[in-house]
Amino acid sequence: MRITVLVSLLVMLFSTNVMAQKVTEFDYPELMVTPKASERIKLEYKREKRRGMWMHLPIQVSSVATLTASAFQLMDYDESKDPDGYSPYAGLITGGFWLGVTAYLGEIHRPYMKGFKEIAKMPAKTPRQQLIRERMAEEAIYDIEKLGTKLVWFSSLTNLGASVYMASKAESKSAALLASSISAILALGPVVFPHPWRQTGNYHREYKKKIYRPIASGAMLYNKSHGVFVPGMKLSMSF
């Protein structure tokens, strides 16, 4: 009886160690998700080069609309409401600022390229190194997503504010009032149409949620028919 239990314990320890080595990758969603974060950054880096400044198209459209409204405002603002004639400059400064920012971000600031180059230098031979590499890649993806979220909301709110301000100072039933109303609607475009940076982060997060994680562990199970303990394996899955 003692020999049987001892042998069972040794078998269990050996099998648990082997199984633990086999399922290492299943313990970490970062290594299971397809595509992996490092692969996703490489894909987005290639798209980033192709898109250039058009990466931020919804923000640019709303900014051009604000600039156009400011041009109409120069001709049709109500002097009784805006005696100093400042209202057109609200749209001119806001629209011009966001066009300049998006041009800079599209042509000079390449976050995916920076992330890809940093990740490419990291070793990925052992499971630990792979895990570190993928987690660093995920951090880069989520940091870029946060930047995209800030751009979307700040640009939308400032363009909307400038448009509403110009509309409040425009002549009633004028082209300037119509242009400011249209630019106010288009200011919400970046919120309605997903920005690529935000979209990439959301996609990667959703893919990880779909992964189930099987967790294996060794255990001693009692065999009633033979009256002895035998090695066994427990497998649990979380979704």
Buried (B, 14 or more C-beta within 10 A) or exposed (E): EEEEEEEBBEEBEEBBEEBEEEBBEBBBBBBBBEEBBBBBBBEBBEEBEEBEBEBBBBBBBBBBBBBBBBBBBBEBBBEEEBEEEEBBBBBBBBBBBBBEBBBEBBEEEBBBBBBBEBBEEBEBEEBEEBBBBBBBBBEBBBBBBEBBBEBBEBBBEBBBBBBBBBBEBBBEEBBBBBBBBBBBEBBBBBBEEBBBBBBBBEBBBEBBEEBEBEEBEBEEBEEEEEEBBBBBEEEEEEE
